[in-house]
Amino acid sequence: MRYPSLEDKFNTVISQNTFYFQNEKHEDYYEGHISSIAQNIFLLRNKIETKGLKESILLEHITEVEDGLDAVLTITGFSKESLLRLVTFIRVTEDEILSKLVNKDAWPSEAFGSEWGLNKIKALIKKNKKFADGVVNLFFKGSTIPVIKKVLPLFEFKKLDINKFSFSIESLVDTIIRYKTKGAYKAEKEGNPEVVIEQILADNKLTFERGKFKIPEAGNIPRTMDFIIPNKTKPRLIIECSYSVTTASGMGDKAKTEKTVADYLKKNYPGVVFIGFVDGIGWYVRRGDLKRMVAAYDFVYTFDPDELQEFGELLKVTFK
């Protein structure tokens, strides 16, 4: 058997390149799905144009039309993930105004153990009219609720705009732009909670570095620490920041790796204090991974103002 040369392998990829992978069955399925949602949206628009923009129209659509909720999410630009997180927030938050808006007393009464999936939410919409009415109220009046305005980033909060259902050019353009810019919005440094830590360090006149440690137990893959204070040569505090709004299987891997990092630091830098800023509704939902994650740190903080103040006090004590 003759093994191909480097040039042969290189030429294979160049000459036989398919450029874009296509799975015809998968493509056909999604084309059908897109067409179905489009027709769904046109149906809702016709209802609103004929009968006016009323809660009852939206309620009828999400309870009686297949994938009616998907049409509502598409019109507003509110993602499935965002809806799941918002429902989770409502379930665990005791806010009188919000609870009244969503008819929370009619929701299934169960201790929070895991997040409800989209299929469960759709099933509840079909069989629980008060729950469905509460979901409609979120899109009609959610922007008037103080606690929602407080907890949702403005980028997401603006999607809860009743004018989206007027199908005006302005509202549709807004939805398109938010879809287009979401990736860039999340990637911008100013949208990263690490800037809050940077400011606190600056206020305390502390320097820091971002440096890599090659950890044998982690496969010798260099691990970049978010904050090494004051520097990598003589570290006294090392901070890792993990703010997660979405959930992913990788969170379990991160928690496992963080324990390996903690063991490495204790062995090689016995005086160092390892701090974790772990926050966001994503971690709230993934509680098993959260327990493994926080076990790695000496101190754990969130970005709550009281927590940030406690972190500032720790800095003062550590760097007298």
N, C-alpha and C positions, 0 to 999 in steps of 0.2 A: 504494500500500500504506500503510495507516494503522498506525503503531506504537502499541501500547497505552500508556496513561498510567501513571504511577507507581501511581495508585490502582487501575487495572485489574490491574496485575501483582500488587499486594498482595492484592487480592480473589481473584485466581485461586488463590493459595496457601492462602488462608483457606477459600474456599468449596469448592474441589476437593481438599482435603487428604485423602490416603488414610490418614493417621495412622501406620500401620506397613506397611512394604514387605513384600510376600509374593510369593514365587516358588513356585507350587504344586508343580512338579516337585522343586525343592530341598527344600521342606517335606516332601513325601512320602518322598523319599529318607532324610531324617534321622529321620523317624518310624519308618521301617522299620529303620534302623540302631539306634535306641534300643531298639526292641522286640527286635531280635536280641541286643543286649548283655544286656538284661534276662533273656531266656531262657537265655542263656549262663551268667549268674550263678546263676540258679535251678538249672541243671543241676549246676554246681560245688557249690552248697550241698547238693544232694541226695546227691552222691557223698560229701561230707565227713560228712554226717549218717549215712550208711549204713556207710562204711568207716573213718571216723575221719580226723582231720587229720594227714596224712602227706605227706612230700615226694613220694612216688610218685604220689599223687592229683593234686597240682598239676602234676607233670611230665607225666603222662598228658594232663591238660587242655590245657596249652599246646602240646603236640606233636601231639595228635590232633584237637582241636576247632578249627574255624575261628574265628578271632578270640579264641582262648582267652587270649592274652596281654592283649588289650584288657579282658577281664573282670577279670583280676588287677589291672591298673592302676586300673580303676574302683573296685574294692572297697577298695583301699588309698588311693585319692586321689592316687596317684603319676602325674603327667602324662607324656605321651609325651616332651615336652622334657626333663623331669627324668631319664627313663630314658636318653635319648640322651646327655645330659651325663655321667651316671654311668658308662655303658659307655665313653665317651671317657676319663674319668678312670682307669678300670681299665686301659685299653689303654696309657696313657702313664705309669702309676705302677708302680714296682717295689717292691711290698710283699709279703713272703713269705706272711703270714697271709691277706691278701686274695686273692692269686694262687691259693693252695691252695683257698680256699673256692669260687672260681668256675671251677676247673679251667683256669686261664689257659693252661697248657701245651698244651691242646687247641684253643685259639682260633686262627683264621687268623694266621699269622706274617707280618706285613707292617709296614713302616715307616709311621708315622702321616703321612698326607698329607691326609686329609679325614675327616670324621665319618661313621660308619655311619648310614644312615637306618633308619627303623622296618621297612621292607620287607626290608632286608638282615638285620636282627636276627631277624625272623620266619622268614626263609629258613634262617638258621643254626640256629634252634631246631628246624626240621623235619628237617634233615639231619645235624645234629651233636648227638648225645645228650649228650655231656659239656658242650657249650656250654649246652644247654637245662637240664641239671642245675645248672650254675653260676648261671643266671638264677633258678631256683627257690631255690637256696641264699641268694641275695641277699635274697629276701623272707622266708625262714625264719630266717636267721641273720645277716643283714647288720647288724642292730643290735648284734651282739656284737663286731664288728670295730673295733678302735681307730681305724684310719685313716679309716674311713667316718664314725665319730662325730666325728672331728676336722674333716673337710672339709665335711660336710653341715650346713647350718643346722638348728638344733633343730626348726624348723617342718617341714622336709622329713624329717629323720631319724625323727621320730615316726611317719611313715607306714610305715616298715619295721617294722611291728609284727605278729608272727604272729597275735596275737589278732584282727586284722581278719578272718581267715578262720573265726573262730568264729561270725560273723554275729550277735554279741550286739548288743543295742540300744546299749550304751555305745560299742562300736567303730564302729558305723554312724553314730551321732551325731557322733563325733569326726571321721569322714571328711567328713560334711556341713558341719560347722562350718569345717573347714579349706578346703573348696571355697569357702564363703561369704566367709571373711575373708581369703583370699589377697591380693586386690587391696589391701585396707586395710593388711595386714601389710607389703606391699612399698612402699606409699606413705608409711608412717610415717617421720618424720625419723630416729628412733632406729635404723631398719633401713638407713639410708643411710650408706655408708662415709665420706661427707664429714665426719661428726661426729668421726671419728678425726683428720682433718687439723685441724679446729677445735681439738681438744684439744691437739695438738702446738703449734699457734700460740699458744694460751693459755699453755701451759707455758713458752714462750719469750717471753712478754709482748709478743706482736706483734698489732697490730690489722690488720683487713682490711675490705674492702668488697666487695659484689657489685654490679658496675656494668655498664652496657651501652655497647658501642662500635658506632657506626654505620659499617659497613665498605662502601665503595662497590663493591669487587670482589666482595662477597658479596650484591650486589643491594640495598645500603643497608638490609638487614634488621638491626635491632639485635641484637647478639650479647651475651648475658649471660655474663660471666666468673664462674666459681665463687668464686675468691679473688683479690682485687687487694690486694697488700701493699706499703706500709701503707694506701694509698688510691688512688683513681682520678686524683687531681690529680698525684701524683708516684709512680707505680708503680715498684717495683723488682723484684717478683716477681709473676707472674700464673700461677695454677694452674687447670688444667681437670681435672675428675675424670670418668672414664668406666669404671664397673664394670659389666660385662655378663655375666650368667649365660646368657641366651638369645641366639639369633642372629637377625639380621634384615637385609634388604637395605639398610636405612637406615644400617647401619654403614659401608658404602662411601661414602655421601654425607657422613656425619660426618667420615670420614677426609679426604675431599677438601676439605671446608669448613675443617677445622682447619689445613690447609696455607695456605689463603687468609688465615686469621686470623693465622697466624705471620708471613706476609709483611707484613701490615698493621702488626703490632706492631713489627717490625724497622725498618720505614720511618718510623713516627711516634713510636716510643719506643725509640730505638737502644740504650739502656742496660738495657732490661728483660730479665729472664730468664724464659723461657716454660717452664713445667713441666707435665708430664702424668702424672697417676696413671691408668694404664691396666691393668686387671686383670679377672679373672674368666674362667671357662672359655669364655664366648662369644667373647672375643678370641683365646683359645688355638686355637679351631677355625677362626676366620676369619683365617688367617694373611696372606693377600694384603692385606686391609684393615688388618690390624695393622701391616704394614710401612709402608704409606702414613700411618697414624695417627702412629706414633712418629717418623717423619721430620720432623714439624712441630715437635717439642719440642727444647729445649736439653738437658733432663734428663727421664728417664722413671723412675718408681717404681711398685712394686706395694704392696700392703698387708701383705706379708711383714714380720715384726718386724725383720729385718736391714735391709730396704729403708727402713722407717720411721726406723730409727736413722740411716741415711745421710742421709735427708732432714733430720732434726734437725741433723746436722752441717753440712749446706749452709746451713741457716738461721743457725747460729752464725757461720759464715764470712762470710756476706753481711751480717749485721747486727751486726758487732762493736761 
